Each structure stands twice: as structure tokens, then as C-alpha cells.
Amino acid sequence: QVQLVESGGGLVQPGGSLRLSCAASGITFSMYAMGWYRQAPGKQRELVATIPSLGSPNIADSVKGRFTISRDNAKNTVSLQMNSLKPEDTAVYYCNARHRSSGYELWGQGTQVAVSS
């Protein structure tokens, strides 16, 4: 079954940390660039970070220095380490896979991250 399954969201206080994980199945993982996007209430979905199968990750300016994306091609997983979280990081976070040749995309179901005291 082709799917992306996210985990690791939750409620955290400002300044705290969370680690999101996304497990891919049914795809040749190494052929896909992986990424995290987020959508806050009333706002458009925005890119957080992407990482190709080989090469350097791309991190949005809004989270640069606080968030780190990594992938494990042996385990078909991609992770997003989020540190120094701010209330404005509150959103539903979505895992994305995009085939590096065809552009075919997959999305996960999303995981809620809430940053509040």
C-alpha cells in the first residue's frame, strides 16, 4: 500500500521541542525527495523543509536554525526535529514525497503541532 504516515505531533510549551517522523511504504524511497509542509488555521499550506535523496536539505527561513530535516533511506523514514518552538509554529504538519523524475506526489494525513503555554 502506497502511503505516508506521520507521527510525533502534540502540544508543547514555547521554547520546547518535538520530533516528527514520517514512514513511507509502497514506494522506492530513494527516488523521492521528501519534505514537510504545514498549514495553520486560515492560512495556505507552506513549505517547512525538503531533503533530496542525495544532496543538501532546503529549510524555510522562518524555521532556519531551529528545525532540522533528516532522512533514513534504509528505513524509508524522514524526520523533522523542531527546537525552540514558537506559538506561530502551531499548524498541521504534512509529510510529502515527490518523485524526482515524474514529479508524482504523495501526502500524509497530517499531524497537529500546537505550541502554547
C-alpha positions, 0 to 999 in steps of 0.5 A: 500500500502506497502511503505516508504516515506521520507521527510525533505531533502534540502540544508543547510549551514555547521554547520546547521541542518535538520530533516528527517522523514520517514512514513511507511504504509502497514506494522506492524511497530513494527516488523521492525527495521528501519534505514537510509542509504545514498549514495553520488555521486560515492560512495556505499550506507552506513549505517547512523543509525538503531533503533530496535523496542525495544532496543538501536539505532546503529549510524555510527561513522562518524555521532556519536554525531551529528545525532540522530535516533528516532522512533514513533511506534504509528505513524509508523514514524522514524526520523533522526535529523542531527546537525552540518552538514558537506559538506561530509554529502551531499548524498541521504538519504534512509529510510529502514525497515527490518523485524526482523524475515524474514529479508524482506526489504523495501526502500524509494525513497530517499531524497537529503541532500546537505550541502554547503555554 
